[in-house]
Amino acid sequence: MKIGVLALQGDFAEHISMLKRIGVETVEVRLPKHLDGLDGLIMPGGESTTIGKLAVAYGLMDPLREFGKKHAVWGTCAGAIFLSKDVGRDQPLLELMDIKVQRNAFGRQVDSFEADLEIDELMKATGTEYPYHAVFIRAPIIESVSESAKVLSALEDGRIVAAQQGHLLATSFHPELTGDTRFHEYFISLAS
Ligand code: GLN
């Protein structure tokens, strides 16, 4: 099992340490050739416009789209924005996942927050019963998911913060910033 982490901008190093903790081989992806031989790809949080512009500059847009048609891809926060089909404004998007996302939906940096989420799918997959402690930093929300995608988790007010469409996964929050490796384990199960 070899998982790539898109390493253009943002907190890719934290994803790499999480993957190492669960014994997964990792590759930093900066160029199209780095996708060769990978079983899955994680796209980190950061700034989605910057990630998109760099992906265009490095000729990564089409290779990433091709990769995502057949392999597991997980976008966290800015990565989820980049993975989506629609953010209601003009910026480079992979448009792989049929979800509509609203950027900075909770406000500014000072409005960042943490919440405990009961995510049935995750608890089932990992045989655990405790909630997932999620960290939101200038987070997007997933406004809507198409019929082919399903909601994995929503806040108490109904706002969607995690969704899955086959082997594609999007989370508004940052599982790489907690000590809880369950989301990374769940993603590995999609990549296997
Ligand atoms: N606000 C950022 C964006 O819109 C995402 C923030 C994050 O990844 N923590 O790209």
py3Dmol code that shows the C-alpha trace and the ligand (Angstrom):
import py3Dmol

protein = """\
ATOM      1  CA  MET A   1       0.000   0.000   0.000  1.00  0.00           C
ATOM      2  CA  LYS A   2       1.489   3.302  -1.098  1.00  0.00           C
ATOM      3  CA  ILE A   3      -0.365   6.574  -0.526  1.00  0.00           C
ATOM      4  CA  GLY A   4       0.597   9.918  -2.015  1.00  0.00           C
ATOM      5  CA  VAL A   5       0.053  13.255  -0.317  1.00  0.00           C
ATOM      6  CA  LEU A   6      -0.297  16.318  -2.553  1.00  0.00           C
ATOM      7  CA  ALA A   7       2.614  18.459  -1.348  1.00  0.00           C
ATOM      8  CA  LEU A   8       2.142  21.776  -3.142  1.00  0.00           C
ATOM      9  CA  GLN A   9       1.000  23.843  -0.165  1.00  0.00           C
ATOM     10  CA  GLY A  10      -0.683  23.336   3.200  1.00  0.00           C
ATOM     11  CA  ASP A  11      -0.281  20.771   5.947  1.00  0.00           C
ATOM     12  CA  PHE A  12       0.860  17.761   3.943  1.00  0.00           C
ATOM     13  CA  ALA A  13       3.595  16.945   6.494  1.00  0.00           C
ATOM     14  CA  GLU A  14       0.934  16.235   9.155  1.00  0.00           C
ATOM     15  CA  HIS A  15      -0.866  13.787   6.853  1.00  0.00           C
ATOM     16  CA  ILE A  16       2.435  12.042   6.172  1.00  0.00           C
ATOM     17  CA  SER A  17       3.096  11.583   9.896  1.00  0.00           C
ATOM     18  CA  MET A  18      -0.411  10.171  10.419  1.00  0.00           C
ATOM     19  CA  LEU A  19       0.113   7.674   7.593  1.00  0.00           C
ATOM     20  CA  LYS A  20       3.506   6.684   9.008  1.00  0.00           C
ATOM     21  CA  ARG A  21       1.883   6.089  12.387  1.00  0.00           C
ATOM     22  CA  ILE A  22      -0.416   3.502  10.845  1.00  0.00           C
ATOM     23  CA  GLY A  23       2.447   1.921   8.922  1.00  0.00           C
ATOM     24  CA  VAL A  24       1.605   3.131   5.407  1.00  0.00           C
ATOM     25  CA  GLU A  25       4.291   3.972   2.852  1.00  0.00           C
ATOM     26  CA  THR A  26       3.970   7.594   1.651  1.00  0.00           C
ATOM     27  CA  VAL A  27       5.072   9.680  -1.329  1.00  0.00           C
ATOM     28  CA  GLU A  28       5.055  13.487  -1.612  1.00  0.00           C
ATOM     29  CA  VAL A  29       3.294  14.393  -4.851  1.00  0.00           C
ATOM     30  CA  ARG A  30       4.525  17.539  -6.615  1.00  0.00           C
ATOM     31  CA  LEU A  31       4.719  16.376 -10.216  1.00  0.00           C
ATOM     32  CA  PRO A  32       2.576  14.082 -12.398  1.00  0.00           C
ATOM     33  CA  LYS A  33       5.210  11.308 -12.329  1.00  0.00           C
ATOM     34  CA  HIS A  34       4.877  11.050  -8.535  1.00  0.00           C
ATOM     35  CA  LEU A  35       1.393   9.560  -9.026  1.00  0.00           C
ATOM     36  CA  ASP A  36       2.836   6.428 -10.639  1.00  0.00           C
ATOM     37  CA  GLY A  37       2.228   3.294  -8.608  1.00  0.00           C
ATOM     38  CA  LEU A  38       0.123   4.974  -5.903  1.00  0.00           C
ATOM     39  CA  ASP A  39      -2.953   3.299  -4.418  1.00  0.00           C
ATOM     40  CA  GLY A  40      -4.517   6.540  -3.226  1.00  0.00           C
ATOM     41  CA  LEU A  41      -3.948  10.256  -2.726  1.00  0.00           C
ATOM     42  CA  ILE A  42      -4.640  12.687   0.100  1.00  0.00           C
ATOM     43  CA  MET A  43      -4.993  16.408  -0.641  1.00  0.00           C
ATOM     44  CA  PRO A  44      -4.338  18.472   2.493  1.00  0.00           C
ATOM     45  CA  GLY A  45      -5.803  21.617   3.977  1.00  0.00           C
ATOM     46  CA  GLY A  46      -4.238  24.954   3.197  1.00  0.00           C
ATOM     47  CA  GLU A  47      -5.467  27.519   0.700  1.00  0.00           C
ATOM     48  CA  SER A  48      -7.484  26.026  -2.135  1.00  0.00           C
ATOM     49  CA  THR A  49      -6.772  28.871  -4.584  1.00  0.00           C
ATOM     50  CA  THR A  50      -3.014  28.475  -4.053  1.00  0.00           C
ATOM     51  CA  ILE A  51      -3.177  24.686  -4.342  1.00  0.00           C
ATOM     52  CA  GLY A  52      -5.205  25.042  -7.565  1.00  0.00           C
ATOM     53  CA  LYS A  53      -2.863  27.599  -9.121  1.00  0.00           C
ATOM     54  CA  LEU A  54       0.194  25.486  -8.309  1.00  0.00           C
ATOM     55  CA  ALA A  55      -1.496  22.354  -9.682  1.00  0.00           C
ATOM     56  CA  VAL A  56      -2.120  24.220 -12.952  1.00  0.00           C
ATOM     57  CA  ALA A  57       1.501  25.468 -13.039  1.00  0.00           C
ATOM     58  CA  TYR A  58       2.918  21.955 -12.480  1.00  0.00           C
ATOM     59  CA  GLY A  59       0.702  20.328 -15.116  1.00  0.00           C
ATOM     60  CA  LEU A  60      -1.100  18.299 -12.467  1.00  0.00           C
ATOM     61  CA  MET A  61      -4.745  19.010 -13.292  1.00  0.00           C
ATOM     62  CA  ASP A  62      -5.358  16.304 -15.893  1.00  0.00           C
ATOM     63  CA  PRO A  63      -3.100  13.691 -14.256  1.00  0.00           C
ATOM     64  CA  LEU A  64      -4.971  14.223 -10.949  1.00  0.00           C
ATOM     65  CA  ARG A  65      -8.350  13.917 -12.714  1.00  0.00           C
ATOM     66  CA  GLU A  66      -7.267  10.696 -14.399  1.00  0.00           C
ATOM     67  CA  PHE A  67      -5.893   9.343 -11.129  1.00  0.00           C
ATOM     68  CA  GLY A  68      -9.109  10.123  -9.283  1.00  0.00           C
ATOM     69  CA  LYS A  69     -11.258   8.276 -11.808  1.00  0.00           C
ATOM     70  CA  LYS A  70      -9.723   4.974 -10.732  1.00  0.00           C
ATOM     71  CA  HIS A  71      -8.130   5.526  -7.334  1.00  0.00           C
ATOM     72  CA  ALA A  72      -9.108   6.659  -3.883  1.00  0.00           C
ATOM     73  CA  VAL A  73      -8.705  10.388  -3.284  1.00  0.00           C
ATOM     74  CA  TRP A  74      -9.402  12.200  -0.027  1.00  0.00           C
ATOM     75  CA  GLY A  75      -9.544  15.985   0.259  1.00  0.00           C
ATOM     76  CA  THR A  76      -9.406  17.595   3.697  1.00  0.00           C
ATOM     77  CA  CYS A  77     -10.602  21.192   3.990  1.00  0.00           C
ATOM     78  CA  ALA A  78      -8.882  23.094   1.125  1.00  0.00           C
ATOM     79  CA  GLY A  79      -8.299  19.663  -0.449  1.00  0.00           C
ATOM     80  CA  ALA A  80     -12.053  18.970  -0.302  1.00  0.00           C
ATOM     81  CA  ILE A  81     -12.714  22.292  -2.034  1.00  0.00           C
ATOM     82  CA  PHE A  82     -10.196  21.395  -4.752  1.00  0.00           C
ATOM     83  CA  LEU A  83     -11.836  17.979  -5.204  1.00  0.00           C
ATOM     84  CA  SER A  84     -15.332  19.412  -5.639  1.00  0.00           C
ATOM     85  CA  LYS A  85     -17.341  20.312  -8.681  1.00  0.00           C
ATOM     86  CA  ASP A  86     -18.636  23.697  -7.645  1.00  0.00           C
ATOM     87  CA  VAL A  87     -17.611  26.397  -5.176  1.00  0.00           C
ATOM     88  CA  GLY A  88     -19.675  29.188  -6.698  1.00  0.00           C
ATOM     89  CA  ARG A  89     -16.631  31.137  -7.836  1.00  0.00           C
ATOM     90  CA  ASP A  90     -13.882  30.914 -10.387  1.00  0.00           C
ATOM     91  CA  GLN A  91     -10.829  28.946  -9.255  1.00  0.00           C
ATOM     92  CA  PRO A  92      -9.131  25.763 -10.525  1.00  0.00           C
ATOM     93  CA  LEU A  93     -11.057  22.689  -9.334  1.00  0.00           C
ATOM     94  CA  LEU A  94     -10.611  19.002 -10.121  1.00  0.00           C
ATOM     95  CA  GLU A  95     -14.415  18.612 -10.349  1.00  0.00           C
ATOM     96  CA  LEU A  96     -14.091  14.941  -9.475  1.00  0.00           C
ATOM     97  CA  MET A  97     -16.623  14.822  -6.678  1.00  0.00           C
ATOM     98  CA  ASP A  98     -20.201  15.797  -7.280  1.00  0.00           C
ATOM     99  CA  ILE A  99     -20.557  18.099  -4.309  1.00  0.00           C
ATOM    100  CA  LYS A 100     -21.139  21.808  -3.937  1.00  0.00           C
ATOM    101  CA  VAL A 101     -18.932  23.510  -1.386  1.00  0.00           C
ATOM    102  CA  GLN A 102     -19.030  26.888   0.306  1.00  0.00           C
ATOM    103  CA  ARG A 103     -15.619  28.246   1.294  1.00  0.00           C
ATOM    104  CA  ASN A 104     -14.971  29.858   4.681  1.00  0.00           C
ATOM    105  CA  ALA A 105     -18.535  29.041   5.652  1.00  0.00           C
ATOM    106  CA  PHE A 106     -18.004  29.538   9.378  1.00  0.00           C
ATOM    107  CA  GLY A 107     -16.243  32.886   9.105  1.00  0.00           C
ATOM    108  CA  ARG A 108     -12.666  33.914   9.685  1.00  0.00           C
ATOM    109  CA  GLN A 109      -9.663  32.332  11.394  1.00  0.00           C
ATOM    110  CA  VAL A 110     -10.980  33.394  14.841  1.00  0.00           C
ATOM    111  CA  ASP A 111     -14.178  31.475  14.178  1.00  0.00           C
ATOM    112  CA  SER A 112     -12.316  28.176  13.959  1.00  0.00           C
ATOM    113  CA  PHE A 113     -13.716  25.548  16.314  1.00  0.00           C
ATOM    114  CA  GLU A 114     -13.702  21.901  17.355  1.00  0.00           C
ATOM    115  CA  ALA A 115     -16.625  19.481  17.580  1.00  0.00           C
ATOM    116  CA  ASP A 116     -17.298  15.860  18.462  1.00  0.00           C
ATOM    117  CA  LEU A 117     -18.935  14.046  15.562  1.00  0.00           C
ATOM    118  CA  GLU A 118     -20.782  10.738  15.684  1.00  0.00           C
ATOM    119  CA  ILE A 119     -19.796   9.185  12.376  1.00  0.00           C
ATOM    120  CA  ASP A 120     -21.501   5.775  12.091  1.00  0.00           C
ATOM    121  CA  GLU A 121     -19.597   4.665   9.014  1.00  0.00           C
ATOM    122  CA  LEU A 122     -16.261   5.451  10.637  1.00  0.00           C
ATOM    123  CA  MET A 123     -17.117   3.792  13.943  1.00  0.00           C
ATOM    124  CA  LYS A 124     -18.392   0.711  12.146  1.00  0.00           C
ATOM    125  CA  ALA A 125     -15.314   0.464   9.913  1.00  0.00           C
ATOM    126  CA  THR A 126     -12.923   0.795  12.845  1.00  0.00           C
ATOM    127  CA  GLY A 127     -14.953  -1.160  15.406  1.00  0.00           C
ATOM    128  CA  THR A 128     -15.091   1.790  17.807  1.00  0.00           C
ATOM    129  CA  GLU A 129     -17.906   3.559  19.638  1.00  0.00           C
ATOM    130  CA  TYR A 130     -16.549   6.960  20.609  1.00  0.00           C
ATOM    131  CA  PRO A 131     -17.104  10.174  18.629  1.00  0.00           C
ATOM    132  CA  TYR A 132     -14.562  11.691  16.321  1.00  0.00           C
ATOM    133  CA  HIS A 133     -13.058  14.939  17.579  1.00  0.00           C
ATOM    134  CA  ALA A 134     -12.885  17.227  14.547  1.00  0.00           C
ATOM    135  CA  VAL A 135     -10.905  20.439  14.110  1.00  0.00           C
ATOM    136  CA  PHE A 136     -12.358  23.115  11.805  1.00  0.00           C
ATOM    137  CA  ILE A 137     -10.062  25.907  10.579  1.00  0.00           C
ATOM    138  CA  ARG A 138     -11.616  28.469   8.232  1.00  0.00           C
ATOM    139  CA  ALA A 139     -13.525  25.454   7.091  1.00  0.00           C
ATOM    140  CA  PRO A 140     -15.840  25.025   4.145  1.00  0.00           C
ATOM    141  CA  ILE A 141     -19.204  23.322   4.386  1.00  0.00           C
ATOM    142  CA  ILE A 142     -20.522  20.879   1.866  1.00  0.00           C
ATOM    143  CA  GLU A 143     -23.692  22.655   0.745  1.00  0.00           C
ATOM    144  CA  SER A 144     -25.081  19.741  -1.206  1.00  0.00           C
ATOM    145  CA  VAL A 145     -24.164  16.291  -2.425  1.00  0.00           C
ATOM    146  CA  SER A 146     -25.474  14.716  -5.605  1.00  0.00           C
ATOM    147  CA  GLU A 147     -27.315  11.407  -5.695  1.00  0.00           C
ATOM    148  CA  SER A 148     -24.107   9.489  -6.318  1.00  0.00           C
ATOM    149  CA  ALA A 149     -22.519  10.901  -3.149  1.00  0.00           C
ATOM    150  CA  LYS A 150     -23.552  10.242   0.445  1.00  0.00           C
ATOM    151  CA  VAL A 151     -23.333  12.312   3.593  1.00  0.00           C
ATOM    152  CA  LEU A 152     -20.988  10.788   6.192  1.00  0.00           C
ATOM    153  CA  SER A 153     -21.362  13.450   8.823  1.00  0.00           C
ATOM    154  CA  ALA A 154     -23.269  16.633   9.559  1.00  0.00           C
ATOM    155  CA  LEU A 155     -23.199  19.100  12.452  1.00  0.00           C
ATOM    156  CA  GLU A 156     -26.197  19.300  14.798  1.00  0.00           C
ATOM    157  CA  ASP A 157     -27.662  22.110  12.683  1.00  0.00           C
ATOM    158  CA  GLY A 158     -27.553  19.850   9.625  1.00  0.00           C
ATOM    159  CA  ARG A 159     -24.581  21.388   7.848  1.00  0.00           C
ATOM    160  CA  ILE A 160     -22.648  18.672   6.025  1.00  0.00           C
ATOM    161  CA  VAL A 161     -18.982  18.280   6.951  1.00  0.00           C
ATOM    162  CA  ALA A 162     -18.022  14.891   5.459  1.00  0.00           C
ATOM    163  CA  ALA A 163     -19.152  13.092   2.315  1.00  0.00           C
ATOM    164  CA  GLN A 164     -18.191  10.108   0.224  1.00  0.00           C
ATOM    165  CA  GLN A 165     -18.736   9.207  -3.398  1.00  0.00           C
ATOM    166  CA  GLY A 166     -17.420   5.711  -4.053  1.00  0.00           C
ATOM    167  CA  HIS A 167     -13.659   5.925  -3.584  1.00  0.00           C
ATOM    168  CA  LEU A 168     -13.712   9.715  -3.158  1.00  0.00           C
ATOM    169  CA  LEU A 169     -13.822  11.288   0.284  1.00  0.00           C
ATOM    170  CA  ALA A 170     -14.246  14.919   1.376  1.00  0.00           C
ATOM    171  CA  THR A 171     -14.002  16.306   4.909  1.00  0.00           C
ATOM    172  CA  SER A 172     -14.364  19.963   5.948  1.00  0.00           C
ATOM    173  CA  PHE A 173     -12.170  19.380   8.966  1.00  0.00           C
ATOM    174  CA  HIS A 174      -8.569  18.325   9.588  1.00  0.00           C
ATOM    175  CA  PRO A 175      -8.141  14.694  10.745  1.00  0.00           C
ATOM    176  CA  GLU A 176      -4.364  15.105  10.424  1.00  0.00           C
ATOM    177  CA  LEU A 177      -4.329  17.557  13.340  1.00  0.00           C
ATOM    178  CA  THR A 178      -5.643  15.155  15.978  1.00  0.00           C
ATOM    179  CA  GLY A 179      -4.136  12.039  17.484  1.00  0.00           C
ATOM    180  CA  ASP A 180      -7.027   9.964  16.140  1.00  0.00           C
ATOM    181  CA  THR A 181      -5.945   7.856  13.160  1.00  0.00           C
ATOM    182  CA  ARG A 182      -9.411   6.416  12.411  1.00  0.00           C
ATOM    183  CA  PHE A 183     -10.139   8.619   9.405  1.00  0.00           C
ATOM    184  CA  HIS A 184      -6.803   7.728   7.855  1.00  0.00           C
ATOM    185  CA  GLU A 185      -7.552   4.038   8.497  1.00  0.00           C
ATOM    186  CA  TYR A 186     -10.958   4.473   6.879  1.00  0.00           C
ATOM    187  CA  PHE A 187      -9.369   6.067   3.816  1.00  0.00           C
ATOM    188  CA  ILE A 188      -6.855   3.218   3.554  1.00  0.00           C
ATOM    189  CA  SER A 189      -9.782   0.797   3.461  1.00  0.00           C
ATOM    190  CA  LEU A 190     -11.164   2.706   0.437  1.00  0.00           C
ATOM    191  CA  ALA A 191      -7.767   2.582  -1.270  1.00  0.00           C
ATOM    192  CA  SER A 192      -7.340  -1.174  -0.746  1.00  0.00           C
TER     193      SER A 192
END
"""
ligand_1 = """\
10
LIG
N -10.226 28.613 3.811
C -9.391 27.747 3.014
C -9.849 27.760 1.547
O -10.896 28.250 1.243
C -9.399 26.331 3.557
C -8.861 26.320 4.955
C -8.197 25.056 5.355
O -7.805 24.225 4.506
N -7.996 24.903 6.644
O -9.128 27.286 0.730
"""
view = py3Dmol.view(width=600, height=400)
view.addModel(protein, "pdb")
view.setStyle({"model": 0}, {"cartoon": {"style": "trace"}})
view.addModel(ligand_1, "xyz")
view.setStyle({"model": 1}, {"stick": {}})
view.zoomTo()
view.show()
